[in-house]
Structures are given as structure tokens and as C-alpha cells.
Amino acid sequence: MKKCFYASLAEAQQATQALGIASQAEYQQRHLENPRLPSRPECDLFRQLAILAHIFR
């Protein structure tokens, strides 16, 4: 079964901020607290990297 990620950058940003995640290193340690956040946002470059860049801008 394919994992369901957030449909928009804004949703992923809100979820990350709600967890209080403030850096990429912290994201890698804590992303499992929300199953809709991708484990490796550097994969799937067209979507997941855009999410990471938007979250930490």
C-alpha cells in the first residue's frame, strides 16, 4: 500500500510546524511522529524536495 503524503506544500509546512520541527536534522529524527510526512524528502525530487524547501525557507 502506498503511503499518503500531504497534497500541498502548505499542508506539509503546517504539519511540520505543528510538531515544532525547525531544521532538516530535526525533521529526519522526528518525521515519524506524523505518518504523512515523507521519510526521505530528498527522494521524489519534483514533489518532496519542494516540500522540504518550502518548509525550511
KARAGI-V822394 format. One record per run of one state. SS is the DSSP state (h for helix, s for strand, l for the rest). FROM is the first residue (numbers start at 0). TO is the last residue. If there is no record, write none. Layout:
SS/FROM/TO, SS/FROM/TO
//
This chain:
l/0/7, h/8/17, l/18/22, h/23/32, l/33/43, h/44/54, l/55/56
//
